[in-house]
Amino acid sequence: MVWRGDLSVRFALEFVGVGGGRAGAKSLFPPHKRGAAVGLWSAMGGAAAALGPPVGGLLVQAGWQWVFLVNLPIGVAACAVGVWALREIRDES
């Protein structure tokens, strides 16, 4: 089922996610590191937007299955880095 709402509503819903990411940077990083965190977030978004279509096109030319298979090692690497780099935050209240 395709939702055929107003385009401005779609963009507004997409920007809700962007705001959530920026709020996460505000709550997870100390004030002197927030600029770097938001800069890294923005750089990764820009790189994904620039590299996604050409890399996706190359993967589809190699075979449509590669679009899905390429995510396996990326996901495993992301989980490994997350376990190593992320700290646990608990609210004791």
C-alpha positions as CSV (number, residue, x, y, z in Angstrom):
1,M,0.0,0.0,0.0
2,V,1.4,3.4,-1.0
3,W,0.7,6.4,1.0
4,R,-0.1,9.3,-1.3
5,G,-0.1,12.2,1.2
6,D,1.1,15.7,0.7
7,L,4.9,15.9,-0.1
8,S,5.5,18.5,2.6
9,V,4.1,16.1,5.2
10,R,6.5,13.4,4.0
11,F,9.5,15.8,4.3
12,A,8.3,16.8,7.8
13,L,8.2,13.2,8.9
14,E,11.7,12.6,7.5
15,F,13.1,15.7,9.4
16,V,11.7,14.3,12.7
17,G,14.3,11.6,12.4
18,V,17.0,14.1,11.7
19,G,16.0,16.1,14.8
20,G,16.1,12.9,16.9
21,G,19.7,12.3,15.8
22,R,20.7,15.8,16.7
23,A,19.0,15.5,20.1
24,G,21.0,12.3,20.7
25,A,24.2,14.2,20.0
26,K,23.2,16.8,22.5
27,S,22.4,14.3,25.3
28,L,25.2,11.8,24.6
29,F,28.2,14.1,24.2
30,P,29.7,16.8,26.5
31,P,29.3,20.4,25.3
32,H,32.9,20.6,24.0
33,K,32.5,17.5,21.7
34,R,29.0,18.2,20.4
35,G,30.2,20.1,17.3
36,A,32.4,17.2,16.3
37,A,29.6,14.7,16.8
38,V,27.1,16.7,14.7
39,G,29.8,17.3,12.1
40,L,30.5,13.6,11.9
41,W,26.8,12.8,11.7
42,S,26.4,15.3,8.8
43,A,29.5,14.1,7.0
44,M,28.3,10.5,7.1
45,G,24.9,11.5,5.8
46,G,26.5,13.4,2.9
47,A,28.8,10.6,2.1
48,A,25.9,8.1,2.1
49,A,23.8,10.4,-0.2
50,A,26.7,10.8,-2.6
51,L,28.0,7.3,-2.7
52,G,24.8,5.3,-2.3
53,P,23.4,5.6,-5.9
54,P,26.6,4.8,-7.8
55,V,27.6,2.0,-5.4
56,G,24.1,0.6,-5.6
57,G,24.2,0.7,-9.4
58,L,27.5,-1.2,-9.5
59,L,26.1,-3.8,-7.1
60,V,23.0,-4.3,-9.2
61,Q,25.1,-4.7,-12.3
62,A,27.1,-7.4,-10.6
63,G,23.8,-9.1,-9.6
64,W,20.8,-7.9,-7.6
65,Q,21.6,-10.3,-4.7
66,W,24.8,-8.3,-3.9
67,V,22.6,-5.4,-2.8
68,F,21.5,-7.5,0.1
69,L,24.7,-9.6,0.7
70,V,27.0,-6.6,1.0
71,N,25.2,-5.6,4.2
72,L,26.2,-8.8,6.0
73,P,29.9,-7.9,6.6
74,I,29.0,-4.2,7.2
75,G,26.4,-5.2,9.8
76,V,28.9,-7.6,11.6
77,A,31.6,-4.9,11.6
78,A,29.1,-2.3,12.9
79,C,28.0,-4.6,15.7
80,A,31.7,-5.4,16.6
81,V,32.6,-1.7,16.7
82,G,29.5,-0.9,18.7
83,V,30.3,-3.5,21.4
84,W,33.8,-2.1,21.6
85,A,33.1,1.6,21.4
86,L,29.7,2.3,23.0
87,R,29.4,2.6,26.7
88,E,26.4,1.5,28.7
89,I,24.2,4.3,30.1
90,R,21.8,3.4,32.9
91,D,19.2,5.6,34.6
92,E,19.3,4.5,38.3
93,S,16.3,6.6,39.3
